[in-house]
Amino acid sequence: PCAFGMCYKLAALTVDGDNAFFSTVDGVLFDKIQATLVEYPSGKSGNHYTIPSGVTGIGTQAFTYCTALTNVTIPDGVTNIGSAAFWWCTGLTNVTIGNHVANIGYEAFGYCNNLTSITIPNSVTNIGAYAFEECTSLKSVFFRGNAPSVGDYAFYYDNQANIYYLPGT
């Protein structure tokens, strides 16, 4: 995980089509069957990324240090957001989490200090410890339905957010 995370100018990854373990789509590294997003290059151009349909997991540290990203859309097919998946994505202002995500991993959005609000779908059963650590601009957390299991210090930062519970999905 995060093999290229501090390569700030790396704009794309390319894997030979005969590689038995990995594949790439538009410069983004996936496992061979493109079910898991493994690495999004931190120097990739553009500030919005929609994870392709068919992806079910976002790997550990997959987007770490992608400071230019401001918007990420996680589709309904994704069930797991890995540990530190978006750690230090300091430009991130908007994340749309699909309705089938069950797990938000340890430190998943740590230090995303421009994130102002987040809506957690009712499919989420677990939010890992420190998941939103030091998200200092986070003012609103919206839970659709019941609150999931929340790890220690999941929302640890200086200015505590308002927590809202919304009906249904």
Residue, then its C-alpha position, 0 to 999 in steps of 0.5 A: p500500500c502507498a508504494f507511490g504515495m510520496c511521489y508527488k509528481l507521478a501523474a500515471l501508472t501503467v502496467d503491462g496487460d500480461n501482468a498477472f496481478f495488476s491492471t491500470v485504467d487511465g493511469v490508476l492502479f487496480d488489482k487484475i480484475q479491477a475490483t480493488l482500487v490500489e493506487y491513485p497517483s498523487g500527481k494525477s491531473g484533475n480535481h474530481y475523480t469518480i471511482p469506476s463501477g465494478v470496483t468493490g474496495i478502495g485499498t489501504q492508502a490508495f489516495t494518500y497525499c492526493t492533495a489536488l483532489t477536491n471531489v471524489t465519488i464513491p459508487d454504490g458498488v464499493t463496500n470497503i474504504g481501506s485504512a488511510a485511503f484518503w489520508w492527507c488529501t488536504g484539498l478534498t472538500n466533497v466526498t460522496i459515499g455510495n449506499h453499499v459501503a459497510n466499512i470506513g477504515y482506520e484513519a480513512f479520511g485523516y487530515c482531510n482538513n478542507l472537508t466540511s461535511i460528510t454523509i454516512p449511508n445507513s449501510v455503514t456498520n463500522i467507522g474505524a478509529y481516527a477515521f476523520e482525525e484532524c478534519t479541522s473544517l468538518k462541521s457536520v456529520f450526517f448519519r442516514g439511519n442508525a449510527p454504526s459502530v464508531g472507533d475511538y477518536a473517529f472524529y478527533y479534531d479541534n472543532q467538534a462537528n454537529i452530528y445529525y441523524l437523517p431518516g432512511t437511505 
